[in-house]
Amino acid sequence: MNSLFDAVVLGLLALLPLINPPTTVALFLALSKGLSREEKNKQAFLTAFYVFIIMTLTYYIGEFVMGVFNISIPGLRIAGGGILIVIGSRMLFPQPREISSSGNGAVERTSFAFIPLAMPSTAGPGTIAMIISASATIKNNTVFPPWVLLTAPPLIFLSVSLILWCCLLASDLIMKAIGESGIDAISRLMGFLLVCMGVQFAINGSIEIIQTIMNNNTKIT
């Protein structure tokens, strides 16, 4: 059991800096503006659930899927960067929302749990790349017994998702403290940061592609 505990702790230490819950909470505050507590709780749960599913699927079949569709990590970074730029621009320069009401008078809102909260903001290209790399490395790992290597990954992903869920649920307290004007300021700030993150993702992906081309040319010559 000590080996399992050590493996889970190591996994959390590796993933949490990439997941960065405080950033996700700030984005959640901006996107959940005007939602009822029930709606916010639902979006918080869905975000944590989607993050768990994304990380688990990435660990077990991510390398296979990317190979089948010939998707590279640089390509994933550029695509994720493009999504962040679009979403960040909309937050930075908000447009009047078209709100439709259902028959019982309830307001219908678009879910933001999967995009952009779960992906690419939380389980983004960096997290996916790290998980795929770890899954390939762990196959040759001899530090932990085989049963730990089989059990630890889902426990790590579940722990990360629970931590994220608790952080998002606590956003209600933050929202009450900073008020309506504070939420609007956070929304615009996060929009700007998302645009910056998206541009940086795209730059990193482009640099990796250029480096790969240069390395291949060097090998040929």
VEXGUVO-463051 format. One line per 2 residues: their letters; for each residue x negated, y, z negated of N, C-alpha, C, O. Coordinates in steps of 0.2 Angstrom, whole numbers. Last residue first. Example, Ala and Ser with C-alpha at 12.3 -4.5 7.8 and 13.67 -1.06 7.14 Angstrom:
<sites>
sa = -64:-11:-35:-68:-5:-36:-64:0:-39:-67:6:-40 ~ -66:-28:-39:-62:-22:-39:-66:-16:-39:-71:-17:-42
</sites>
This chain:
<sites>
ti = -107:75:221:-114:77:224:-119:74:220:-125:75:221 ~ -97:69:213:-98:67:220:-105:69:223:-108:65:227
kt = -99:75:201:-100:67:201:-101:65:209:-105:61:210 ~ -95:88:204:-102:86:202:-104:79:202:-109:77:204
nn = -82:86:207:-87:88:213:-94:87:211:-98:85:215 ~ -77:82:195:-77:78:200:-81:79:206:-85:75:209
nm = -80:94:188:-83:88:186:-83:83:191:-88:79:192 ~ -71:103:195:-78:104:195:-82:98:193:-87:96:196
it = -59:97:192:-61:98:199:-68:99:199:-72:95:203 ~ -59:99:178:-58:92:180:-61:92:188:-64:88:190
qi = -59:113:177:-65:109:174:-65:102:177:-70:99:178 ~ -46:116:182:-52:118:186:-59:114:183:-63:113:187
ie = -38:110:173:-38:108:180:-44:110:183:-47:106:187 ~ -41:118:162:-43:110:161:-43:107:169:-47:103:170
is = -37:130:166:-44:129:164:-46:122:165:-51:120:167 ~ -23:127:166:-27:129:173:-34:128:172:-37:126:176
gn = -20:125:153:-19:120:158:-23:121:164:-26:117:167 ~ -23:138:147:-27:132:145:-26:126:150:-31:122:152
ia = -14:146:154:-21:147:155:-25:141:153:-29:139:157 ~ -2:140:149:-3:140:156:-11:141:158:-13:138:162
fq = -4:143:135:-3:136:138:-5:136:145:-8:131:147 ~ -4:157:136:-10:154:134:-10:146:136:-15:143:138
vg = 9:160:141:4:162:145:-3:158:143:-6:156:147 ~ 16:155:129:17:152:136:11:154:141:9:149:144
mc = 11:164:119:10:157:119:10:153:125:6:149:127 ~ 17:176:124:10:175:123:7:168:123:3:166:126
vl = 30:172:123:28:174:130:20:173:130:17:170:134 ~ 31:171:109:32:165:114:30:166:121:27:162:124
lf = 28:184:105:24:178:103:25:172:108:20:169:110 ~ 40:190:110:34:192:112:28:187:111:24:185:115
gm = 50:183:102:50:183:109:43:185:112:41:181:117 ~ 46:186:89:45:179:91:45:179:99:42:175:102
lr = 50:200:90:43:198:88:41:191:91:36:190:94 ~ 64:199:92:59:202:97:52:200:96:48:199:101
si = 67:192:80:69:189:86:64:192:92:62:188:96 ~ 63:200:70:59:194:70:61:191:77:56:188:80
ad = 72:211:72:65:212:73:61:205:74:57:205:78 ~ 84:204:69:83:207:76:76:208:77:73:207:83
ig = 82:201:56:83:196:60:81:198:67:78:195:71 ~ 82:214:50:76:210:50:76:204:55:71:202:58
se = 95:218:52:89:221:56:83:217:56:79:217:61 ~ 101:209:43:103:209:51:97:212:55:95:210:60
gi = 90:202:30:96:205:33:96:205:41:92:202:44 ~ 81:196:22:79:201:27:84:205:30:83:210:33
ak = 88:187:13:83:192:10:82:197:15:81:203:13 ~ 96:179:21:99:183:16:94:189:14:97:194:13
mi = 85:172:28:90:176:32:93:181:27:94:187:29 ~ 79:165:18:75:170:21:80:175:24:79:181:24
ld = 90:156:15:88:160:10:84:166:13:84:172:10 ~ 90:149:27:96:153:25:94:158:19:97:164:19
sa = 79:142:28:79:148:32:85:152:30:85:158:31 ~ 80:129:22:78:135:18:78:142:21:77:147:18
ll = 82:122:33:87:123:29:86:128:24:91:132:22 ~ 69:122:38:74:125:42:80:126:38:83:131:38
cc = 62:114:29:60:121:30:65:125:34:67:131:32 ~ 68:102:30:69:105:24:67:113:25:70:117:22
wl = 64:98:43:71:99:41:72:103:35:76:108:35 ~ 50:97:41:53:102:46:60:104:44:62:109:44
il = 50:86:33:47:92:31:50:98:35:52:103:32 ~ 56:76:41:60:78:35:57:85:32:61:89:30
sv = 47:76:51:53:78:53:57:80:47:61:85:47 ~ 36:70:44:35:77:48:42:80:49:43:86:48
sl = 41:58:41:39:63:36:39:70:38:41:75:35 ~ 43:52:53:49:53:49:47:58:44:51:63:42
fi = 29:51:57:34:55:61:40:57:57:43:62:58 ~ 25:42:48:22:49:48:27:54:52:28:59:50
lp = 32:31:50:33:34:44:30:41:44:33:46:41 ~ 28:27:63:35:30:62:36:33:55:40:38:55
pa = 14:25:59:16:30:64:23:32:63:24:38:63 ~ 13:14:50:12:21:48:14:26:53:17:31:51
tl = 15:1:55:20:4:50:19:11:50:24:15:49 ~ 4:-3:62:11:-4:65:16:0:61:21:2:64
lv = -6:-1:54:-6:3:61:1:2:64:3:6:68 ~ -3:-10:44:-3:-2:43:-3:2:49:1:6:50
wp = -5:-22:50:1:-20:48:2:-13:46:8:-10:47 ~ -20:-22:53:-15:-21:58:-8:-19:56:-4:-15:59
pf = -29:-11:41:-26:-17:43:-21:-17:49:-18:-11:49 ~ -40:2:47:-34:0:43:-32:-7:46:-33:-9:51
vt = -52:2:54:-52:4:47:-46:2:43:-47:0:38 ~ -52:-1:67:-53:-7:63:-54:-5:55:-55:-9:51
nn = -44:3:82:-46:5:76:-47:-1:71:-43:-6:71 ~ -40:2:95:-46:-1:94:-49:1:87:-54:0:85
ki = -28:8:95:-28:1:97:-34:-2:95:-35:-8:94 ~ -30:22:92:-28:17:86:-29:10:88:-30:5:84
ta = -32:28:104:-38:27:99:-36:21:94:-41:17:92 ~ -19:29:109:-25:25:113:-30:23:108:-33:18:109
sa = -13:37:100:-11:30:101:-16:26:105:-16:19:104 ~ -21:48:101:-21:44:95:-19:37:96:-21:32:93
si = -17:53:113:-24:51:112:-25:47:106:-28:42:106 ~ -3:55:111:-5:50:116:-12:48:115:-14:42:116
im = -4:65:101:-1:58:99:-3:53:104:-5:47:102 ~ -10:75:108:-14:73:102:-11:66:100:-15:61:99
ai = -1:78:117:-8:76:119:-11:73:114:-14:68:115 ~ 10:82:109:11:77:113:4:74:115:3:68:115
tg = 4:94:103:6:88:99:7:82:103:4:77:101 ~ 2:102:115:-3:100:110:-2:94:106:-6:90:105
pg = 15:103:120:10:100:124:4:97:119:1:92:120 ~ 26:102:105:24:104:112:18:100:115:17:95:113
at = 36:101:95:33:95:98:31:97:105:34:95:110 ~ 40:115:94:37:111:89:33:105:91:27:105:90
sp = 42:121:107:39:125:102:36:121:96:31:122:94 ~ 47:116:119:40:114:117:37:118:111:31:118:110
ma = 56:106:108:51:106:113:52:112:117:58:113:119 ~ 64:110:97:60:104:97:55:103:102:49:101:100
lp = 67:124:102:64:122:95:60:116:95:54:116:93 ~ 73:129:114:65:128:113:63:125:107:57:124:106
if = 78:112:116:74:118:119:77:124:117:83:126:117 ~ 85:107:105:80:103:109:76:108:112:70:107:111
af = 93:117:99:89:112:95:84:109:99:78:108:96 ~ 102:126:103:94:127:105:90:123:101:84:124:101
st = 117:125:111:113:122:106:106:124:108:104:124:114 ~ 128:139:114:123:134:117:118:132:111:116:136:107
re = 144:140:106:137:142:107:133:137:110:134:131:108 ~ 161:144:105:156:139:108:149:143:109:149:148:112
va = 171:148:92:166:151:97:162:145:99:159:142:95 ~ 188:143:91:181:142:88:177:145:94:178:144:100
gn = 201:143:95:198:149:93:191:149:91:188:154:89 ~ 206:131:100:207:133:93:204:139:90:204:140:84
gs = 201:131:113:208:132:112:210:134:104:215:137:103 ~ 186:141:112:190:135:114:197:136:112:199:142:110
ss = 179:155:120:182:152:114:186:146:117:189:146:122 ~ 163:161:125:169:158:127:172:155:121:169:152:117
ie = 152:174:128:155:170:123:162:168:124:166:172:125 ~ 138:180:135:145:178:136:148:173:132:145:167:132
rp = 128:192:127:130:185:128:137:185:130:142:188:128 ~ 117:204:135:124:203:131:126:196:133:126:194:138
qp = 100:200:133:106:202:137:112:200:133:112:196:129 ~ 84:205:126:91:201:125:96:204:130:97:210:130
fl = 69:204:128:74:208:131:81:205:132:83:203:137 ~ 64:194:120:61:200:120:66:206:123:66:211:120
mr = 72:183:124:72:185:117:69:192:116:72:196:112 ~ 68:181:137:75:182:135:76:185:128:81:189:127
sg = 55:179:135:57:185:139:64:187:137:66:192:136 ~ 55:166:129:52:172:126:54:179:129:56:184:125
iv = 60:158:139:63:159:133:61:165:129:65:169:127 ~ 49:160:149:56:162:151:60:163:144:64:168:144
il = 38:156:142:38:162:145:45:164:146:47:170:145 ~ 41:142:139:41:147:133:41:154:136:44:159:133
ig = 41:137:152:47:137:148:47:142:142:52:146:141 ~ 27:139:155:32:142:159:39:142:155:42:147:156
gg = 21:130:146:20:137:145:25:141:149:28:146:147 ~ 26:118:150:28:120:144:27:128:143:31:131:140
ai = 19:117:162:26:117:162:29:120:156:33:124:156 ~ 5:118:157:8:123:162:15:123:162:18:129:162
rl = 5:106:150:4:112:147:6:118:151:10:123:148 ~ 7:96:160:12:97:154:11:104:151:16:107:149
gp = -4:98:167:2:99:170:8:100:165:12:105:165 ~ -14:94:157:-14:101:160:-7:103:163:-5:108:162
is = -10:80:157:-9:85:151:-9:92:153:-5:96:151 ~ -1:75:171:-7:76:167:-5:80:161:0:84:161
in = 10:62:178:9:69:175:3:69:170:2:65:167 ~ 14:51:186:8:55:187:8:62:185:6:67:188
fv = 24:44:182:26:50:185:20:54:187:21:59:190 ~ 17:34:175:21:32:180:23:38:185:23:37:191
gm = 9:41:166:6:38:171:10:36:177:9:36:182 ~ 19:46:157:15:50:161:11:47:166:10:51:172
vf = 24:33:153:28:37:156:24:42:160:26:43:166 ~ 12:28:146:15:24:151:19:29:156:19:29:162
eg = 11:38:136:5:37:140:8:33:147:6:35:152 ~ 23:36:129:21:42:132:16:41:137:17:44:143
iy = 28:26:121:28:25:129:26:31:132:26:31:138 ~ 24:28:108:25:21:110:25:21:118:22:16:121
yt = 22:42:106:17:37:103:18:30:107:13:27:109 ~ 34:47:112:27:49:115:22:44:112:18:42:116
lt = 44:42:104:44:40:111:37:41:114:34:37:118 ~ 40:49:92:40:42:92:40:39:99:36:35:100
mi = 42:63:96:35:60:93:35:53:94:30:50:96 ~ 55:63:99:50:65:104:43:62:102:40:59:106
if = 62:59:87:62:55:93:57:57:98:54:52:101 ~ 58:70:79:56:63:77:56:59:83:52:55:85
vy = 64:81:86:56:81:85:54:73:83:49:71:86 ~ 77:78:85:74:78:91:66:77:91:63:74:95
fa = 79:79:71:80:73:74:76:72:81:73:67:82 ~ 76:93:69:72:88:66:72:81:69:67:77:70
tl = 87:98:77:80:99:78:75:94:75:70:92:79 ~ 98:93:70:96:91:77:89:92:79:86:88:82
fa = 97:100:58:96:93:58:94:90:65:90:86:66 ~ 98:113:63:92:111:59:91:104:59:86:101:60
qk = 111:113:68:105:114:73:98:112:69:94:110:73 ~ 118:111:56:118:106:62:112:107:66:109:102:68
nk = 115:122:49:113:116:47:113:110:52:109:106:52 ~ 121:132:58:114:132:57:112:125:54:106:123:56
ee = 135:128:57:131:127:63:124:127:62:120:124:66 ~ 137:131:43:138:124:46:134:123:52:131:118:54
rs = 135:144:43:130:140:39:131:133:42:126:129:42 ~ 137:152:59:139:150:52:134:145:49:130:142:52
lg = 126:163:68:129:157:67:132:156:60:129:159:55 ~ 119:175:69:126:175:70:130:169:69:136:168:70
ks = 104:168:74:108:174:72:115:174:74:117:173:80 ~ 96:158:78:102:156:74:106:162:72:111:162:68
la = 85:163:83:90:160:88:96:158:84:101:158:87 ~ 78:168:72:79:172:78:85:169:82:90:173:84
lf = 76:157:64:80:163:62:82:167:67:87:170:67 ~ 68:149:73:75:147:71:79:153:68:85:153:70
la = 56:156:72:60:155:79:67:153:77:72:156:81 ~ 53:154:59:54:161:62:58:161:68:62:165:69
vt = 52:140:59:57:143:55:58:150:57:64:152:58 ~ 41:138:67:48:135:69:53:139:65:58:140:68
tp = 31:144:60:33:147:66:40:145:68:43:148:71 ~ 31:135:48:33:142:48:35:145:54:39:150:54
pn = 27:122:54:34:123:52:36:131:51:41:133:53 ~ 17:116:64:17:123:62:24:125:60:27:129:63
il = 12:106:72:19:107:72:21:114:69:25:117:72 ~ -2:107:70:1:107:76:8:109:77:11:113:81
pl = -3:105:56:-5:111:59:-3:112:66:-2:118:68 ~ 4:92:55:7:98:52:4:104:55:8:109:57
la = -5:81:60:1:84:64:4:91:62:6:95:66 ~ -15:79:51:-17:80:58:-11:83:62:-12:87:66
ll = -9:77:39:-14:82:40:-16:84:47:-18:89:49 ~ -1:66:43:2:72:41:-3:78:42:-1:83:44
gl = -11:56:44:-7:58:50:-4:64:49:-3:69:54 ~ -16:55:32:-21:57:37:-17:60:43:-18:64:46
vv = -5:50:25:-8:57:23:-12:59:29:-12:65:30 ~ -4:38:31:2:43:32:-1:50:30:1:54:34
ad = -16:32:27:-14:33:34:-9:38:35:-9:42:40 ~ -14:31:13:-19:35:16:-18:36:23:-20:42:26
fl = -3:23:12:-2:29:10:-8:34:13:-6:39:15 ~ -8:11:18:-3:14:21:-2:21:19:-1:26:23
sn = -18:8:8:-20:9:15:-15:13:19:-16:17:23 ~ -10:6:-3:-15:12:-3:-17:13:4:-18:19:6
m = -4:-6:0:0:0:0:-4:6:0:-2:11:3
</sites>
